[in-house]
Amino acid sequence: MAHYLVEAKPHLHKLKSLRERLDQGLIKRLKPFGNTLHHSLVNARLKPDGFAVWEEEDYCSPPLAQERAAVLGEFFAKISVKTTREEEGWNEVGELPSLWDKYTF
């Protein structure tokens, strides 16, 4: 399994819709990646430059291909990934504020 530190610019006008999908469990239901993506997005962090960042487990080539097609491409731009080890990505961004603390709906 591969782990990535994902950085992406949220489409701010669509974050409310993404949060609603997360709260309703719609992302979690997507197969085969829903549970992992749900966990990652719920725990996403916000960098000072406005980019969201999170760790993601993925098996696709290119990385996050299915996730981009189903969810990420709709809600984020400028998506980049960096290979990391399990939990190292979260450790790297864990001190940042939650994406959802800044954007309450």
C-alpha positions as CSV (number, residue, x, y, z in Angstrom):
1,M,0.0,0.0,0.0
2,A,1.2,3.5,-0.7
3,H,0.6,6.6,1.4
4,Y,0.6,10.1,0.1
5,L,0.6,13.6,1.6
6,V,-2.0,15.4,-0.5
7,E,-2.2,19.1,-1.0
8,A,-5.1,20.8,-2.8
9,K,-6.7,24.2,-3.2
10,P,-10.4,23.9,-2.1
11,H,-13.1,25.4,-4.2
12,L,-14.5,27.5,-1.3
13,H,-17.9,27.9,-2.8
14,K,-18.3,24.1,-2.8
15,L,-17.0,23.3,0.7
16,K,-20.5,23.3,2.2
17,S,-21.6,20.7,-0.3
18,L,-18.5,18.6,0.4
19,R,-19.2,18.8,4.2
20,E,-22.8,17.8,3.7
21,R,-21.7,14.7,1.7
22,L,-19.3,13.8,4.4
23,D,-21.8,14.3,7.2
24,Q,-24.4,12.2,5.3
25,G,-21.9,9.4,4.8
26,L,-22.0,9.6,1.0
27,I,-18.3,9.7,0.5
28,K,-17.8,6.7,2.9
29,R,-20.1,4.6,0.6
30,L,-17.9,4.9,-2.4
31,K,-16.1,1.7,-3.3
32,P,-13.3,0.7,-2.9
33,F,-11.8,4.0,-1.5
34,G,-14.7,5.6,0.4
35,N,-13.8,4.9,4.0
36,T,-10.2,6.1,3.6
37,L,-11.2,9.2,1.6
38,H,-13.9,10.0,4.2
39,H,-11.4,9.8,7.0
40,S,-8.9,11.9,5.2
41,L,-11.2,14.6,4.3
42,V,-12.9,14.8,7.7
43,N,-9.4,15.2,9.2
44,A,-8.0,17.5,6.5
45,R,-5.9,20.5,7.7
46,L,-5.6,24.0,6.4
47,K,-2.2,25.6,5.6
48,P,-1.7,29.4,5.9
49,D,-1.7,29.7,2.1
50,G,-5.2,28.3,1.9
51,F,-4.3,24.9,0.7
52,A,-5.9,21.9,2.3
53,V,-3.6,19.0,3.2
54,W,-4.1,15.4,4.4
55,E,-2.6,11.9,4.3
56,E,-4.2,9.4,1.9
57,E,-3.7,5.7,1.4
58,D,-4.0,4.7,-2.3
59,Y,-3.3,1.9,-4.7
60,C,-4.0,3.7,-8.0
61,S,-1.6,4.6,-10.7
62,P,-1.5,7.6,-11.1
63,P,-2.1,8.3,-7.4
64,L,-5.7,9.1,-6.4
65,A,-7.1,8.5,-9.9
66,Q,-10.4,7.1,-8.7
67,E,-10.7,9.6,-5.9
68,R,-10.1,12.5,-8.3
69,A,-12.7,11.3,-10.7
70,A,-15.3,10.7,-8.1
71,V,-14.8,13.5,-5.6
72,L,-11.6,15.4,-5.4
73,G,-11.8,17.0,-8.9
74,E,-15.1,18.5,-8.1
75,F,-14.1,20.1,-4.8
76,F,-10.4,20.9,-5.2
77,A,-7.9,22.3,-7.7
78,K,-4.1,22.1,-8.0
79,I,-4.0,18.6,-6.4
80,S,-0.5,17.4,-5.7
81,V,0.8,14.3,-4.0
82,K,4.0,13.5,-2.2
83,T,4.9,9.9,-1.2
84,T,5.1,9.4,2.6
85,R,5.0,6.6,5.1
86,E,1.9,5.7,7.0
87,E,1.1,8.3,9.7
88,E,4.1,10.5,8.8
89,G,1.9,12.7,6.7
90,W,-0.5,13.2,9.5
91,N,2.4,13.9,11.9
92,E,3.7,16.5,9.5
93,V,0.4,18.4,9.3
94,G,-1.1,17.6,12.7
95,E,-0.4,21.0,14.2
96,L,-2.3,22.8,11.5
97,P,-5.9,23.9,12.1
98,S,-8.7,21.7,10.8
99,L,-10.0,22.7,7.3
100,W,-13.5,22.6,8.9
101,D,-12.7,25.0,11.8
102,K,-12.2,27.9,9.4
103,Y,-15.2,27.1,7.2
104,T,-18.3,26.5,9.3
105,F,-21.6,26.2,7.7
